Amino acid sequence: MNKMIKTIKQFFENKLANDKDEPAAPSAAIGKTDLICAALMIEVMNSDHQLDERENEEFLRVLQQQYQISEEDLHEISELAKEEAHQATSLYEFTSLINADYEYEQKVGLIENMWRIAFSDEKLDRYEDHLIRKVSELIYVSHSDFIRTKLKVKNND
C-alpha cells in the first residue's frame, strides 16, 4: 500500500473513530474513488498552467456540494486530493478506479464537475478541454453526454 493510500485511510479511520457514538460525519462517506475525482478536478485546474482563484473557489464549492464536506475537513481533503494529483503518473491510475467503482451517472457527474472547474475562470483553455475529453473517453462517457454537460455548464454561466 503506497504512502498516499495509507494517509487517506488514516484520515478516514480517524474521522470514523472520533464519531463512533454519533452518526457518521458526512466527510466519512468520501472514499478513495471520490478523492480520485477531486484529484482529477485539480488536474483541470493545473492543465492551463495558470491557477485562477475562481477555479480554486469553484473546486471547493464542488467538494462541499458533492460530498457535503464540513468546513474543517475541506482544507485537509483538498490537500490530500492535490497530493494525489501530484503523485499520479497517468490518467489511467485515476480512471481505472472510477470505472471499477462508479455507475454511469456518477461518471457523467464527474465530467460535469470538471466542466464547472474549467469554465469557472470564464475561459476554456484548450488543455482543459483536452483533459476533460480524454477523461471522458477513459471512463466511457458517451460523446453526447460529454457535449451535453459541457453546454449545460457553459450556458449556466
N, C-alpha and C positions, 0 to 999 in steps of 0.2 A: 504494500500500500504506500503510495507516494506521500510526501510531506503535506501537500495541499489537501488531499482527501482526509488525512488524519486531522488537520487543522479544522476543516469543515465539520467532520464527525464530532470532534471535541466540542466545537461551538454549540452544535445542536444537542449533544448529550448534556452539556452544562445547562442549556435552556430548559430541557426536559426535567433535569434533576431539580432545578430551582422551582419548578411548577408542579411537583408531584401531587400536592394536595389541592391544587387549583386546576381548572380546565387548562388544557394545553394552550400556550401562548400562540397567537396566530403565526408568528415567525417560526415556531417549531414545525409547522407544516411545510416549510420550504426544504426541499430535498436537493440532492446533488444535481438533478436534471434542471431544476429551477435556477440554481446557481449558474449552471452552464448557459441557460438562456440569458441571464443577466450579463454573463461574460460576453456573449455574442452581441448584446446591445452596446457593450463597451467597445467591442471591435468596430461597430458602426461609428461610434464617437471618434475613434482613433484613425479610421480609414482615410480621412481627408487631411490628416496631419495638422489639424488646427482644432484645438479643444475650445469650443464656444461654451460659455457659461449656460446659455439656453439649452444646449444639449445635455449638460450635466443636470440641470434642473428638471428637464423632461425625463431623464433617466430615473431620478429619484422619485418623481411623480408616478412613473410607470411601476416602479417597485412597490410603492405604497398602495396603489390601486390594485395591482395584480395579485399581490401576496399579503396585503393588509399588515405590513411590517410596522412595528412601533417605531417612534422617533428614535428611541435609544438604541435599537438594533439596526436601524437603517444605515448608519455610517459603517458599522462593522461588516455588515453583509455586502455593502458596496465595495469595501476594501478587499474582501475575500473574492468577489467577482473580478475586480481589477487584477488581483494576483493570479487568478485562474486564467484570465485572458493573456496575461503576460507570460505565463509558463507554457501555454499551449503551443505546439509546433505545427498543427494543421487544423483546418476546419473539421476534418473527419473525426478528430477526438471529440469535438462538441456534438456533431450531428449524429454520430453513431449512438450516443446515449439518448438523444432526443428521439431518434427513430425507435429505439427499444422501449422507451417509457411513455411517450406522448401519443394521444389519439390525434386524428387528423385535425379536428377543430382546434386543439391546443397548438398544433404546428402553425395553423393559419393565424392564430392569435399572436404567436411569436413574430411572424412576419409583419403583422400589423404594428406591433410594438417597435420593431426595428425601423419601420417607416416613420413612426412617431418621432423617434430619436433623429433620424436623418432629416426630416423636414422641420425640426424644432428651431433651427437657426435660419429658417426662411430661405434656404437654398439647398438644392440637392446636388451634391458633388458626384462626379461620375464614379469615383471609387466607392462611395456609399452605395450607389445604385448597383454596381457590380457585385459587391459583397452580399447584399440582400438577395440579389438574383441567384448567386452561387449557393447560398444557404438554402434558399427556397428549392432549388433543384436537388440538393443533397438530402433534404428531408421530405422530398416527394410531394411538395405542394404544387398543385396544378398551375399552369401559366395563367389561366383565367382568374384563379384566386390571388395569385401574385399581383396581377394588374388591378383587380378589384380592390384589394387592400391598399395598394398604392394610391389609387384615385380617391378612395374613401378618406384617407388621411390627408391627402393634398387638398381636397375640396372642403374639408372641415376647418381648415385654417383661414 
